[in-house]
Amino acid sequence: MFSGLSKNIRVVMERDPAARSKAEVILFYPGFHAIIMHRAAHFFYERQWYLAARFISHLSRFLTGIEIHPGAIIGEGLFIDHGSGVVIGETTEIGDNVTIYQGVTLGGTGKEKGKRHPTIGNNVVVSVGAKVLGSFTVGDNSRVGAGSVVLKEVPPDSTVVGIPGKVVAKNGRKVTAEENYEIDLRHDLLPDPVAEMILCLQKKIDMLEKRIMQMEENSSPVETVCQDGEIKCGEGCLFVTGKEQKPQA
């Protein structure tokens, strides 16, 4: 038990530069408090003492603003930063060394019994306000961007952003069990698929404009009929098509 407490304190000290002492973590970090109280609630839940488990969970929510169902399975090294508004559902499974920021929901879809919440792999970062909804897996070493809504499985080593969430980066890094993997907390440095699409469209527009200019330069001059009846080439003239007259493009 005490080794688990020590590890939870060490996790906060490693990942939050604002943490200046162990005493500060123990006294003033709601994420730390929520995890400790969840361990107790889960202990009772596994023994089918559901009322006691839900009481501890409810008390934890009241004190910390973090709601973790006592049935959720949480690995070692979970860090909940700030934590206000975090919701973790009953059948959620969280791996080791996961980081969760405020406003995150690990929720289910539908009213079916059984597994209906996500499984979060090891070394995953779930950024501010992200929603992961449904029974699927977010692969190891992945990052979920702030405000994203993830509705389907995420491969390992991926970055997901957007509504609905899309995989926008997959570096293919192989992480072995023996490797000392460093968690990437730079969740502000994520690709922007909307901006990339706009840039792609702008490049295509530039290309089309150049092709149109080349076609105009290579084509022969078009004779137009001016309003005074003289045949000329130039600006201010009108094409004559039947009874309608249209300005020259």
N, C-alpha and C positions, 0 to 999 in steps of 0.2 A: 504493500500500500504506500509506504513512505517513498519507495523508489519511484513509484508512479507519480507521486506529487512532485518529487524532485525533477523528474523529466519534464512534466508539464510547465514547471517554473522555468526550466532551462530553455524550453521551446519559445516561451514568450520573450525571454531575454535575447535570444538569437534573432528573432524576426521582427521585433518592435524596437526601433532605435530610441523611442521615448521612454522605455522601461529602464530606470536607473538603478533599481535595487530589487532584491528578492522580496523584501518587505512590502515594497510598493505593489508588486505583482500580486502578492497574497491578499493585500487589503483592498486594492482598488481596481482590479481587472475583472469585469463581469464575465468575459469569456472563460477565464480560468475557473471562476466560481461555478459557471454553468456546467463545465465538463466534470468537475468534481462531484457536483450534485447528480449529474446524469449517471455517473458510475454507481452511486448508491441506488438510484431509482432502477437502473438496469439489473442490479443484483436482486432486488425484490421481484422484478418483472419475470426474470428467468425462473423463479421459484413459484410463479403464478400468484404472487401476493399483489394483485393488480391495483387494489385500492391504495395500498401504501406506496406503490410505485408512482401512481398518478398524483398522489398528494405531494410527493417530493418534486415531481416534474412541475406541478402547478406552482408550488412555492418558488422553485427556481425561476420560472417565467415571471412571477411577480417581482422577484428581487433583481433579476438581471435583464429582463426584456428579451430573453432568448428562450424560444420554445423548442425543446428536444423531447420527442416522444420517448418514453422509457424503453420501448421495444427496439429503438434504433441501435445498430451495431457500429461502434466507433473504434477505430484502431488507435495506435499510439501516435503521439506527436501532433494531435489536432490543435490548430491555433485559430481561435475566433477573435478577429480584431474588431474592437468596439462592440460589435455584436447586436446592437439594437435592431429588432425586427427580423432576426434570423429564425427560420422555421425549418425543422428537420423532422420528416414524417416517420411513421412507425416502422416500415420495412426498409428504411434507408440503410445502406451499408457504406461506411466510409473507411478507406484504407489508411495507411500510415503517412505521417508527415503532410497532411492536407491543411491548406490555409483557406479560411472562409472569412469574407468581409461582411460588413453590416448590410441588412436588407436582403440577404440571400434566402431563397426558398428551395428546399429539396423536397418536392411534393409529388403527389400521385395524381392520376387521372381516372375518373370514373368511380364507381362504388363497389367494384369487385373485391372479393376477399383475396388474401394471399399477397404475393409480392406485387406491389404497385408503385413503389418509389425507386429512385435511381440508386445505382451502385457507383460510388466514386472511387477511382483507383488511387494508387500511391502517388505522392508528390504532386497532387493536383492543386491548382489555385483557382478559386471561384470568386470573381471580383464583385464589386459593390452592386447590389440590386439585381444580380443575375437570378434567373429562375430555371431550374432543371426539373422538368415535369415528366414523369412516366417511369416505367420499369425498363431501364436500359443501363448500359455501362458507359461511364466517362473514363477513357483509358488512362493509363499511367502517364505521368509527366505532362498532362495537358493543362491548358489555361482556358478559362471561360471569361470572356470580356464583360466589362461592366454593362449592366442593363440588358444583357442577352437573354433570350428565351430559348432554351435548348429542349427539343422535343424528340430527338432521335440519337442513336448511339454515336459516340465520339471515339475515333481511333486513338491509340496511344500516340504521344508526342505531337499533339495537335493543338491548334489555337482556334477557338470558336467565337464568333461575334455575330451580332445582328438579331433581328426578329423576323422569322424564326432563325435560330442559330445555324450558321453555316461554317464549315471548316475552311478557313482562309490560309492556314499555314500548317505544313506538316514537314518537320525537318528530318524525320527519319532517323533521329539519333538512337542508337542502341544503348540501353542502360542495363548493365549486368547486375546481378545481385551483389557482387563484390565491390561494385563501383560506389564511391562516396558521392552520390548525386547531390548537387546543390540546387535547392528550390529557387526558381526564378520568380521573384515577387514583383517584377517590373510590369505589372498588369496595365500600365498606362501606355506601354510601347507595343500596341497591337495594330495589325493592318486595318485599313478602312476600305471595305469592299465597295461602298458607294462612291467614295472619292476616286478609287481606281477605275470604276466603270465610267464615271464622268470623264476622266482623263483619256480613257480608251476611245470614247465617243468623240472627244475633241480632236484626237489624232486622226480619226477616220474623216471627220469634217474637213480638216486641213488637207488631207490627201485628195478628197473629192474636189475641193476648190482648186487645187493645183491642176487636176486633170481637166476641169472645165476651162481653166485659163489656157492650157495647152491646146485644147480643141478649138477655142476661139481664135488663137493665134494662127493655127494651121488651116482654118476654114477660109473660103473666099468671102469677100464683102457681100452683104445682102442689100439689094436695092429696095428702098422703101419709098412710098408715095407720101409727100407732105400734103398738108392741108390746102396749099395753093395749087396743087395739081402737078408740080414739077417732080421729076424723078431724081432723088438725091440719096446719098448715103450720109448718115450722120445722126446727131442727137436731135431730139425734139420731133422726130418724124413718127408716123403711124403706119403699122402694117394694115393693109387693106384685105379683108377676107369677107367677101360678100357684102352685106349691108353693114356689118359691124367693123369698127375701127378700134384697134387695141394699141396702146403705147408699146414702143420697141423696148425689149428687155435690155 
